[in-house]
Amino acid sequence: EIIRTHCRNIEIFPSEIFLKNRRISDEYYTVIFPSFNAFNFDKSVFEWSNLLPDCPGHIDTIVLSKDKLAAIPQEEGIFHLKEQAVHIIVTDAVKTEIESAGLEGVKLAELDVS
C-alpha cells in the first residue's frame, strides 16, 4: 500500500520464478518504478560504466541534484535513477512510512542533495 500511495506511475506484475524449466515459485511480483534524472555527476563519487557510455558504473557516494529533484512530480515519492536503475530513491515521507510499518529487507540510507 505504501508503494501505491506514493508512486503514481508504477507497474506491478505477478511473476513466476523458474529454475531449469521448473516453476519454483509464483508468489512474487515484478515492480517497475518510474525513472527520473536526479544524479549529480559533479558531486557524486563514482566510476564510469564500461558497458553503458555516459552512465555511472560503480558508485561510492550518491549526491542528488537539487535542480533535477525539483522537476520530479511530487506524487512520485518512489523512483529509480535514470542514470543507474540499481538504486531506488524515496522521499522522507515514504522513508517514515516504511520505518513505521516495520518492513524488513529494506536498507535506507540518507543521501546528500546539492
C-alpha positions as CSV (number, residue, x, y, z in Angstrom):
1,E,0.0,0.0,0.0
2,I,2.9,2.4,0.7
3,I,4.2,2.0,-2.8
4,R,0.8,2.6,-4.5
5,T,0.2,5.7,-2.3
6,H,3.5,7.4,-3.1
7,C,4.1,6.3,-6.7
8,R,1.6,7.1,-9.3
9,N,3.4,5.7,-12.4
10,I,4.2,2.3,-11.2
11,E,3.7,-1.1,-12.9
12,I,3.3,-4.3,-10.8
13,F,3.1,-7.7,-12.5
14,P,2.6,-11.1,-10.9
15,S,5.7,-13.1,-11.6
16,E,6.8,-16.7,-11.6
17,I,10.3,-17.9,-10.9
18,F,11.7,-20.9,-12.9
19,L,14.8,-22.9,-12.4
20,K,15.9,-25.3,-15.1
21,N,12.4,-25.2,-16.8
22,R,10.6,-25.9,-13.5
23,R,8.5,-23.3,-11.7
24,I,9.7,-23.0,-8.2
25,S,7.5,-20.1,-7.1
26,D,4.6,-17.9,-8.2
27,E,4.4,-15.8,-5.1
28,Y,6.4,-12.9,-6.4
29,Y,5.7,-9.6,-8.1
30,T,7.8,-7.6,-10.5
31,V,7.7,-3.9,-9.7
32,I,8.7,-1.3,-12.3
33,F,9.2,2.1,-10.8
34,P,9.3,5.3,-12.8
35,S,12.8,6.7,-13.6
36,F,14.0,10.3,-13.3
37,N,17.3,12.1,-13.9
38,A,18.4,13.2,-10.4
39,F,22.1,12.2,-10.2
40,N,24.6,15.0,-9.6
41,F,27.6,13.9,-11.7
42,D,29.8,16.7,-10.3
43,K,29.4,15.9,-6.6
44,S,28.8,12.1,-6.6
45,V,31.8,9.7,-6.3
46,F,31.6,7.0,-8.9
47,E,33.4,5.2,-11.8
48,W,32.1,5.3,-15.3
49,S,30.4,2.2,-16.6
50,N,32.5,0.0,-19.0
51,L,29.2,-1.2,-20.6
52,L,27.0,1.8,-20.8
53,P,28.5,5.1,-22.1
54,D,27.7,8.2,-20.1
55,C,26.3,6.2,-17.2
56,P,27.8,5.6,-13.8
57,G,29.1,2.1,-13.1
58,H,30.2,1.5,-9.5
59,I,29.0,4.3,-7.2
60,D,30.7,5.0,-3.8
61,T,28.6,8.1,-2.9
62,I,25.4,9.3,-4.5
63,V,24.6,13.0,-4.4
64,L,21.3,14.1,-5.9
65,S,20.8,17.3,-7.9
66,K,18.6,19.8,-6.2
67,D,17.5,21.3,-9.5
68,K,16.7,17.9,-11.1
69,L,14.7,16.8,-8.0
70,A,12.6,20.0,-8.2
71,A,11.5,18.8,-11.7
72,I,10.1,15.5,-10.5
73,P,6.3,15.5,-9.8
74,Q,5.5,15.5,-6.1
75,E,3.3,12.4,-6.4
76,E,6.4,10.3,-7.4
77,G,7.8,9.7,-3.9
78,I,9.5,6.4,-5.1
79,F,11.6,6.2,-8.2
80,H,14.8,4.9,-9.5
81,L,17.6,7.0,-11.0
82,K,17.5,7.0,-14.8
83,E,21.3,7.3,-14.7
84,Q,21.6,3.9,-12.8
85,A,18.5,1.9,-12.1
86,V,20.1,-0.1,-9.2
87,H,19.2,2.4,-6.5
88,I,15.6,3.1,-5.5
89,I,15.1,6.7,-4.2
90,V,12.3,7.5,-1.7
91,T,11.2,10.8,-0.2
92,D,11.4,11.5,3.6
93,A,7.6,10.8,3.8
94,V,8.0,7.4,2.3
95,K,11.0,6.6,4.5
96,T,9.0,7.4,7.6
97,E,6.1,5.1,6.5
98,I,8.5,2.3,5.7
99,E,10.1,2.6,9.1
100,S,6.7,2.8,10.9
101,A,5.4,-0.2,9.0
102,G,8.4,-2.3,10.2
103,L,9.1,-3.6,6.7
104,E,12.0,-6.0,6.6
105,G,14.7,-6.4,3.9
106,V,14.8,-2.7,3.2
107,K,18.0,-0.7,3.6
108,L,17.6,3.0,3.8
109,A,20.5,5.5,3.5
110,E,20.3,9.3,3.6
111,L,21.6,11.0,0.5
112,D,23.1,14.4,0.1
113,V,21.3,16.9,-2.2
114,S,23.1,19.8,-3.8
